[in-house]
Amino acid sequence: MTSISRFRVRYAETDQMGVVYYGNYFVWMEIGRTELLRGMGLPYAELEKQGIMLPVAKAFAKYIAPSYYDDEISVHSTVTRFTASRIRVDYRIMRDAVPEGAQIVCVGYTEHAFISKETRKVVHAPSDIAEKVRIPANAEDLMTRV
């Protein structure tokens, strides 16, 4: 399952040069991940009610092209790995509606550990979560086709 989140670049997300500040891409990845999990029936609020937290254990971004104030952005998010205690989400961030067509501006991933809210220790993902996570056959494509 791939989720697509769309929005426009806000002025506050740009630096003095008018370019989106690099750290904001990780915020956009969080937007994409939140919507992806919600679409899978796993909203963060419900996970926390079950006593599960998903802190970021690893994050990576490859910046390909700049994006600017008021650009239309889409974040394509896909679960690409799932183990007993970790989940990885890959992202492709696009500038939409540019004259030459959609343009990839950033690719990346975040890896999260399943953590007990009570003990703060790594735990196995609950079985209901494992049942909802589907990894596509072409999962690595978000990172490798760039």
N, C-alpha and C positions, 0 to 999 in steps of 0.2 A: 504494500500500500504506500502510495506517495501522496503527501498532502501538499497543497499549494496555498501559501498565504500571500496576499497582495496588499500593498500600501504605497504611499508616496513618501519620499525622503522629506523629513522635516528640517527646517532651517537649523534648529538646535543640534542636528546630527552632523553638521558640516564644520570644517575647520576654517581657519583664516583664509585659506586658498579657495574656499567654496567647494571642497571635495569632502565626501563623507569620511569622517574620522574612522580609522581602522578598527578601533574597539567596538564600534557600533555594529559591525558585522556579527559579532558574537551575541549581541542583544537580538539581532534579527534571527539568528539561529535559534535562540530561545523561543521567539515568537513561533517559528516554524515547528519546533519540537513540541511545544505546548499544544498547537493545533493538531499536529499529527497524532499525539497520544489521545487527545479528546476525540478525534475522529475514529480511533480504534476502541473507544469505550473505556479509556484509561485516563480520565482527567486527573491532573496532579492533586486536586483537592480530595478526590476519592482515594488515591494512593496513600496520602497522608492519613486519612481516616483509618486505613488498614494498618497504619504504623510503618509505612514504607516511605523512605526518602530516596531521591536519585541525584546525589551530588555529582558534579562533573569531576571525573578522574583524569581525563585527558581531553585536550581541545587542540584543533589544528585548523588553520586557514591558509589558503593560497590565494593571493590577490592577483587578479588578472587584468582588470581595467577599472578605472575610477567610476564612481557614481556621484551625482550632484543633486543639489537642492531641487525638489519637485519632480525628480525622476520617478517613474512608476517602477516599483520593485516587486518581484515575485520570489519567494523562498520556497524551493522544492525540497521537501524533507522525506527521507526514507530510512526505515530501520534496516541496517545491512548486516548486523551481527547481534546474536542473542545467545547468551550462555546462562548457566544456572544463576550467576550472580552479577552479570553485566549486560548492558545493552549499548549498542552503538547506533548513532543516527548520522547519516551523511546528508550534506546540504549542497544545493546548487542555487546560487543567488544570481538573479538575472535583472538587467535593465530592460524593461519592456517598452514597446512603442517608440523605439529610437528609429531614425530614418532607415537604417540598414536592417531593421528587424531586431528581434530580441538578442541581447548580448550577455554572455556570461561575465560577471564582474568578480565573482569569488566562489570557490568551492572549499568545502571543509567538512569536518566531522567533530562530534563530541562523543565521548564514551562515559558512561555513567555506571556507578556501582549501586546495587540494591543494598540499602542500609536500613537497619532497624531504627526507628525513631526513638525507641526506648533505650537501647543499649549503645547506639551509634557504631555498631559493628556490621560488617558485611554479612548478608544473609542470602539465602536462595530466593529467587523470585517466586512469589506465590503462584500456584498452579493456574489460577484464573487469569493471571497476567500472561503466562506462557501460552495459554490457549488463544489469546487475542492477538499475539504478535505473529505476523506472517512476514517472512522474508522472501522477496521476489528472487527469481532465478538470476536476473541481471542486476542484483543489488549493488555490486561494486561499480556499476557504470557511472554513478554520480561523480565519482572521483577520477576514474580512469579515462573517461572520454574527453578530457580537457587537454 
